[in-house]
Amino acid sequence: MSVTRRTLQYADLDAVIADAELLLTKGYDKTGNWDLAQCCLHLTQWLTFPIEGFPKPPLPIRMMLWMMKVTIGRPKLNKYLAEKAFPTGKPTIPETVYQTGGDPKEAVAKLNAAVRKFQAHKGDVHPSPLFGSMTKDECTRLQLVHCAHHLSFLVPKM
């Protein structure tokens, strides 16, 4: 029997944590390439960047990101927020891609800590290298879409 990727939309970041904990407790089937630890560690970093700052990519990548930001960045952000979905197979910062087989319990705990830190943050968020300046609400909504994208590839066992 083949497993189908889930369709997910989270109401808030607490729902993300609840889902990650469900996957940890019940187990899951993968419909993509990443396991729970990989997803949670990746999401942890992306929740941290808007608060602590984004990594500085090499100059050619910075130039490409700047060009994208000033041309298609805001329209792409608006599309992702409106559709509440990310396309699959898009590249990401290599440092946010983890090896398979990490400790899922530790990864879920790190995700939980990153969510709490993100939720508690009261200041402005750092501009995205691709999307530019965002409000905290826009950034939160983007995080929800990003979390749903990755965790949708993990289907809880019942």
C-alpha positions in Angstrom: 0.0 0.0 0.0 1.5 3.4 -1.0 1.3 6.4 1.3 0.1 9.7 0.0 1.6 13.0 1.0 -0.6 14.9 3.4 -2.3 18.3 2.7 -1.5 20.5 5.7 -2.4 24.0 6.9 -1.4 25.0 10.4 -3.5 27.6 12.3 -0.5 28.6 14.4 3.0 27.5 15.4 1.6 25.5 18.4 -0.1 23.3 15.9 3.2 22.6 14.2 4.7 21.4 17.5 1.6 19.3 18.2 2.0 17.6 14.8 5.8 17.1 15.2 5.1 15.5 18.6 2.4 13.3 17.0 4.8 12.1 14.4 7.4 11.4 17.0 5.0 9.5 19.2 3.0 7.5 16.6 5.8 7.1 14.0 5.3 8.0 10.4 5.7 7.0 6.8 7.8 9.1 4.5 6.5 10.3 1.2 9.6 12.4 0.5 13.3 12.3 1.2 13.6 13.7 4.7 13.0 12.1 8.0 11.4 13.9 11.1 14.8 14.9 12.5 15.9 16.5 9.2 12.6 18.4 8.8 12.6 19.7 12.4 16.3 20.8 12.3 15.7 22.5 9.0 12.6 24.3 10.2 14.4 25.2 13.5 17.1 27.1 11.5 14.5 28.9 9.3 12.6 30.0 12.4 15.8 31.4 13.9 16.9 33.4 10.8 14.3 36.1 11.0 15.2 36.8 14.6 18.9 36.4 14.6 19.7 37.2 11.0 20.1 35.3 7.8 23.5 33.8 6.8 25.5 35.7 4.3 25.8 33.7 1.1 28.7 34.0 -1.3 28.8 37.2 -3.5 27.4 35.6 -6.7 24.4 34.1 -4.7 23.8 37.4 -2.9 23.7 39.2 -6.3 21.2 36.6 -7.6 19.1 36.8 -4.5 19.1 40.6 -4.6 17.9 40.5 -8.3 15.2 38.1 -7.4 14.2 40.1 -4.3 13.7 43.3 -6.3 11.8 41.6 -9.2 9.9 38.6 -8.1 10.4 38.4 -4.3 7.3 40.2 -3.1 5.0 38.6 -5.7 6.3 35.1 -4.8 5.8 35.8 -1.1 2.3 37.0 -1.8 1.6 33.9 -3.8 2.9 31.5 -1.2 0.9 33.2 1.5 -2.3 33.3 -0.6 -2.0 29.6 -1.7 -0.6 28.5 1.6 1.8 26.2 -0.2 5.4 26.0 -1.4 6.4 24.3 -4.6 8.5 21.1 -4.1 12.0 20.6 -5.2 13.3 24.2 -4.8 16.8 24.7 -3.5 17.6 25.8 0.0 20.7 26.9 1.9 22.9 23.8 2.0 23.7 24.4 5.7 20.0 23.8 6.5 20.0 20.4 5.0 20.8 17.6 7.5 21.9 14.0 7.2 19.3 11.3 7.7 19.2 9.4 10.9 19.4 12.2 13.5 17.8 12.0 16.9 14.1 12.9 16.2 13.3 13.5 19.9 16.1 16.0 20.2 15.1 17.6 16.8 11.5 18.1 17.9 12.7 19.6 21.2 14.9 22.1 19.2 12.0 22.9 17.0 9.8 23.5 20.0 12.4 25.9 21.5 12.8 27.8 18.2 9.0 28.2 18.0 8.8 29.5 21.6 11.7 32.0 20.8 10.0 33.1 17.6 6.7 33.6 19.3 8.3 35.6 22.1 10.2 37.9 19.8 8.7 41.4 19.9 10.9 43.4 17.6 11.1 43.6 13.9 12.2 40.5 11.9 15.2 40.6 9.7 14.5 41.0 6.0 14.5 37.9 3.9 17.3 37.7 1.3 14.6 36.6 -1.2 11.4 38.3 -0.1 12.7 41.4 1.5 11.1 43.2 4.5 8.1 41.5 6.1 5.9 42.2 9.1 6.0 39.7 12.0 2.6 38.5 10.8 3.7 37.9 7.3 6.8 36.1 8.6 4.7 33.9 10.9 2.4 33.0 8.0 5.4 32.2 5.8 6.8 30.0 8.6 3.5 28.1 8.8 3.5 27.5 5.1 7.1 26.3 5.3 6.4 24.0 8.2 3.4 22.5 6.5 5.4 22.0 3.3 8.0 19.9 5.0 5.9 18.0 7.6 3.3 17.2 4.9 5.8 14.6 3.5 5.6 12.7 6.8 2.3 10.8 7.4 1.5 9.6 10.9 0.9 6.0 11.5 -2.4 5.3 13.1 
